[in-house]
Amino acid sequence: MYKHFFKRLIDFTIALVALSIIWPFLLIVTIWLHFANKGAGAFFFQERPGKDGKIFKVIKFKTMTDERDANGELLPDADRLTKVGAFVRSTSIDELPQLINVLKGDMALIGPRPLLVQYLPLYSKEQMRRHEVRPGISGWAQCHGRNQISWTEKFKLDVWYIDNLSLLTDLKVIFITIKKVLFREDINSDNDATMEDFDGTN
């Protein structure tokens, strides 16, 4: 009952209440990023696969500029990440606009994180199970390593969540997520400003 009805009802209610309270803060962050990103905009929109693989556009605060090299190619993530963007990312403020995705029904508060569309053909049958539920702003894998663990470990944790989805599990994720945000844990992988690309093997 929780998985098929109450989870969505709770998600919608919390997202609606949260947005009605924090919208002035979101407005300030939007203006702040607009200038920090050197005209690249304050929001990041990207297609991601959701429940049953249905494609939707995820909304996040943009933490990088669009600066390019002499050949017109985007500079590496680490070079484009601004000081403001690094702060917004380390505090997970960049995830807050996804509350709009929750309201729309694209996402849940808790669930496997929505990944890139190009990864879809690379998943094994077991890994594809992560799309049996709505993707979440935070998830079981984010509570157990986030960008510090391998893709293989992350997918195993995603599937574990699918098989153990309950109100208690979601409450555990919320509690651990708050703790990690407060202590800014597991934000970046060891080798990059963001998680390394998934190639079907790592």
N, C-alpha and C positions, 0 to 999 in steps of 0.2 A: 504493500500500500504506500509506504514512504517513497519508494523508488519511482512508482508510476503516477503518483498524485501529489502527495504532500511536499516532496522535494521541490517540485516546480513552483508550488504555491508559496512556500517559504522563501525560495530564491527571489521570486517576483516582489514579494512584500518587502524583504530586506533591501533589495536594490532600489526600490522606489523610495523608501524612507531614507536610505543613505544619500541618494542623489538630491533629495529635497533639503537635506541638512548641509551637505558639503559643496553645493554648487558655487557659493562665493569663493571657496578655496580653489576649486577647479578653474574658475575664471582667472584668478590671480596667477596660477601655474601656467595657464594658456598664454597669458600676456608675457610672462617671464620667458617662456620657451620661444615665443615668437621672435623676440629680440636676440636671445642666445643662439638660436639656430640660423642666424644670418639670412633671414628671409625664406628659409626652407619650410616654414610652417610649424605649427605646434602639435599637429596630430599625424599619426601614422596609420594608414589604412592598408590592409593586405588580405588577400583571399586566403582562407584557411578551411580545411575540411572539418565539418561538425558531426553531429549525430548521423549515423548511417552514411557518412562520407559526403553529406550535402555541403556544398561550398557556401561560405558566407564571408563577409568582410569584418575582420576583427579591428577594433578601435583601440589605439594606445596613444599615450603622449609620445611625441617624437623626441628622441634624446640625442640625435646626431644632425650634423649639417649635411648638405648635399655637395660638399666640396669635391672637386675632381682633379686628376693629374693632367699633365700636358697632353695626354692622349684622349682625354675626355672620359677616362674611367674613374669611377668612384674611388676615393682614397680608402685605405683599410679602416675597419670599424674603429680601431683604437685611435686613429688620427682624426676621425670625424666626431667622436664622442666629446661633447663639451663638458666643462666643469659643472654647469647647471644640470646637463643631462646625466652625468655620472651620479650626482646627488639624487636626482629624481628616480633613477634606476635603482640605486642602492637602498633607497627607502621604499621601493616598490610603488611609488606614486604613479609611475608610468602605466600601471595596470588599472588604475581607477576608472578610466573611461570605458572599460569593458563592462562596467555596470549597465551601460546602455545596451550592450549585447545581451546581457542577462534579461533585461526588460523585454527585449525583442524576442527572446526565446532561442537565440542562437547558442547561448552559453548558459552554464550553471555557475553558482558560486564555487562549487567544488567538483572537480572531475579531471580527467587527463588534459594536460595543456594542449591547445590546438596548434599543430605543427604546420609545416609548409606543404602546399599542394603537391609539389614535385616528389615528396616522399611516398605518396600513395602507392606507386607501382613497386616500391622497394620493400614493403612490409611483408612479413610472413603471415600465414593465416592466423597464427596466434597473436601477433602484433596488431593485426587489423582489428582485433576485438576491442581496441581502445575506442573505436567509433560506435560502440553499442550504446553509449550514453552521451549526453551533451558534454562538450569540453568545458573545463572550469578555469576560473581566474587563478585558483590555486588547486593543488592536487596532492595525492599521496606521494608521488615521486618527488615533488618539490619539497616535501617535508623530510625526505630522506636522501638529500644530496643536491637537489636542484641541478645546477650546471656542473657540479663536481663529480658526478657519476657518469658511467658510460651509457650509451644509448641502449645497449642490451639490458643493463640493470634497470634503466628508466622504464622500458617497455614491460619488463616483468612486474614492476611495481604498479604500472597502469592496469595490467590485467588482474593483479591481486585486488586492486580497488574495485574493479568491475564485479569480481566474484564475492566481495565482502561489503558491498555498498549498503550502508545503513545510516540512520541518524547518528548513532554513536561514532561511526567512522568519520562522518563529516565533521562532527564536533571536535574530534581529535585533530583533524586537519586544520580546522580554524584555530584551535589553541596553539598548535605547533607553528602555524604560519605567522601568527601574531608575535610569537617569541622570536622567530627568525627575522622578521621585519625589524623588530626593536633592536636586535643585536646585529643586523645587517649581515647575516650569515649566508654562505653559498650563493653569492650573486653571480660571480663569473667562474668560468672554467679555468683550469690551470694555465692554458696557453693562449687565451684570446679574451677580447672584451665581451664576447658572447659565446654561446655554445657552438662547438664545431659542427659542421654539416654532417648529416646522416648519409652514409653511402651504401647502406644495406648490410654492412658487416660490423661496424663498430658499436 
